[in-house]
């Protein structure tokens, strides 16, 4: 983890039920709009709201534009750029950037990725699930296919 950083990780919003549509379903569009409000006011431990500084999403592919579409309303509201340079399975490149570039120290960062890669991504950042307290509620069986609303908080 970058020094003194707050990193939040979310899955992209809901996808269409059928077909190969790479965009968001209507509930996903609604979640994206809700995130634009929620992440402007989210506070850790009842403190003052975080001021997000950096947004990372998995790069668009023919199969999915969902991470970018999930965060675009928030990026627009905060007037932040979205770093979407790295493919879904290339999260290690993002990890390397986060761990080596001092600009991420003392920052608040939001990552929106595909659910299959979020837990390995967090482990690459240094999370050891076996060392977490029981109240951390770490998903030990992987990120369930039908869960969209979790927010993992890494500090």
N, C-alpha and C positions, 0 to 999 in steps of 0.2 A: 504494500500500500504506500502511496505517497505519504510523506510526513504530515501529521496533523490534518489529514484530509477526511472528508465525509464523502463516501461513495454509495450511491443508491443504485440498485439494479432492478429492472423490471422486464417482464416479458412484453413483447408487442401485444397490441390489442387484438380483439377477436377477429378471426378470419371467416370468410364465407364458408358455409356448411358444405357446399359441393363444388365440384369443378376445379379448375386450375387458376382461378382468379387470384392474382398476386396482391390485391388490395384489401381493405378492411370491410367487414360486414357492418351493417348499420349499428349494432351494439359496439363494435370496435371504434367506429367513428365517434360515437357518444363517449366512449371511454377516453379517446384522445382529447376531446374537448374538456372532459372532466379533469384530466391530468394537467391541462393548461392552467386550471384554477388551483388544483390541489398542490402541485409542486411549486407554486409561487408562495404558498403559505405553510408548507410542511416545516415542523419544528422538531428538533431532537430533544428528548427529555424535558419537554415543556419550555424550552428556551426560546429565544427569538427565532423567527423563521430563517431557514437556510437561504442564502443567496447563491443560487446555482451559477457556476462560472463556465462549465464545460458540459457539452452534450455529445455522447457517443452512441452511434447506432450501427448495426450490421449493414453492410453495403446492399443496395438493391440488387436483386437477381431476377431472372425471368420467372422464378417461382414465388418470390416475395419482395414486396416493397413495404411490408407492414411495420418494421421497426421505424423507418423514416416517417411513414404516415402517422404513426402513433405519437411521435414527438414534435412533428411540424407545428401544431398549434401552440405548444409550449415555447418552442424556439421563436416563433413569431411574437408571442406575448412578451418574452424576455429580451427580444432582439439579440439572440445568440445564434452563432453558426452551429451547424450540426456536423460533427466529424463522422463521415460515412465512408471512409476510405478503405475499410478492411472488411473482407468477406466474413461470413458467419463463422466458419471454422478457423479463421485466421485471427482469433481473439488474442492469441499470444503476442501479436504485434502491438495491439493496443496495450496489453499488460506491460510490455517492454517500454513503451512510451511513458505510461503512467509511472513506472518505477524509476525511470532514469531522467526524466525531464523535470527539473526543479519548479517549473511553472505550475505544476499540479500540487505542490506542497501547500498546505493551508487552504486548499480549494474545496468547493462542493461540486461534485460531479454526478451526473446521471447517465447511466448506461441502459439502453434498451436493445435487447438481443432476442434471439430465438431461444425458446425454453430448453432445448436439448444441450445448449452450450453454456447456459448461465452458471450452473454450479461448477463445471470445470473451469470456467473463466474466473470465478471467485477463488477457487483453489489455486489457480496460477498466480493470483494476487497475494497469496499467502494464507488464505483461510484453511485451517485444519479442523474439519468438522469434529474430530475426536477430542479436540481441546476446547470446544465451545461449552458454555454452561447449558444445562438442560432447558432453561427458560428461553434459549435462543430460538427454539422451534425450527431448527435447520431441517430442511426436507431430506431425510436420510434415504429415501427410495427414489430420489430424482424428482424433477419438477413434473407434476402430473399434467397430462395432455389437456385436461379440461379446466385448468386454473390459469386465470389471466390477471388477477388483482393483487398478487403478492408483491411486496416491496422488500428486497433484501437491503439491509443497511450495514455497511462496513465502515469501521472507523479505525 
